[in-house]
Amino acid sequence: MNIALWIVQIILGLAFMMFGAMKTFQYEKAKAGMPWVKEYSKGLVLFIGASELLGGIGLIVPYATEIVPELTPIAAVGLAVIMFFAAVFHARRKEYQAIGMNILLIALTVFVAVGRF
């Protein structure tokens, strides 16, 4: 079980760091690739990106370094909440293809949270 948790943590952590870094440091690229970014303030997009970036780091670093490993499941819960609201957001915009990815990410972050608590 520990190996499965590590695999999921690393994949999720890297994915969230990649998504978050794009929204945080490559705003124009995010704007070109994600239609919703054009309709919201740069500050909101940067906040979401920074949250995803820090959450991705939180999935890996605390547990790997054994420095406050309790932060890993907390990061997983936080990312699950972000993905839940992202699914609601995409549903309201009728972007149904994006909801599947949100649900998958919710399931994986809950798996990590439950496994690490």
N, C-alpha and C positions, 0 to 999 in steps of 0.2 A: 504494500500500500504506500509506503514511503517513496518508493521509486516512481509510482504513478503520480503521486502528489508533486514530486520534484519536476517531472516532465511537464505536467500541466502548469505549474508555477513558472517555469522558465519560458514556455511558449507564450503564456498569457502576459508575463512580465515584459518580454521583448515586444509583443504585439502592442501592448498599451504604451510602451515607451516610444515605439515607432509612430503610432497614431498621435500621441501627445506631442512629440517633437515636431511633427509636421504642422500641427495646429499652432504650436507655440513659436517655432523658429522659422517656419516656411509658410507664412500666412497667405502669400499670393498663390502658392501651389495648392494649398488647402482650398482657397477660394475658387480656383479653376477646377478642382476635382470634386468638390462637394457643393451642390447647388444651394443648400441651406446657409452656407457660410456667407454668401453674398447678401443675405437678407437680415443678418444680425450684426451687432456692433463688434468691432475688432476686439474690444475688451472682453466681451463674453466668450468669444472664440478662444482667446488667449487663456482665459480662466479655465475653460473646459480642457484645453490642451495641457495646461500645467497640472491640473488635477489628474488627468490620465497619466501623464509622465511620472508624477510623484507616486501615484498608485502602482504603476508598473514597477518602479524601483522598490516600493514597499512590499511587493509580492516576493521579491527575491532576497534583497540585502539583509533584512533583519534576521530571517531564519538561517540564511547561509553563514552569517557572521556570529550568530548566537548572541547578538547584542539586542536585547529587548525583542525576542522572537515573537512575543505576543502581538507585535505590530503587523505581522504578516496576515493573520486572519482578519484583523481590523481593516487592513488595506483591501482585502478581498471583499469584505462586506461593503466597503465604501464604493468599490468599483461596480459591484452588483447593483447598488442603488443608482449609480450614474447610468448604467446600462438599462435599468428599468425605466428611468425617466427618458432616456434616449429612445426606447421602444415606443413609449407613449407619444413622444414628440413626432417620431416618424409616422405613427398611426394617424395622428391628427393631420399630417401633411399628405396622407395617402401614399406614402413611400413604403409600400408593403414589402418590397424585396429587402430593405434594410432591417426590418424587424426580425427576420430569421437569424441574422448575425447577432443582433442584440440578445435574443433568447439563448443562443448558443453560449455567448459570453457570460450571461447571467448564470447558466447552469454550471459552467466551468469555475466561475469565481465562487459560487456557493459550495461546490465540491471542495475547493481549496479551503474555504472558511471552515466548513464542517470538519474536514480532515485535520486541520491545524489547531482548532480549538480543543 
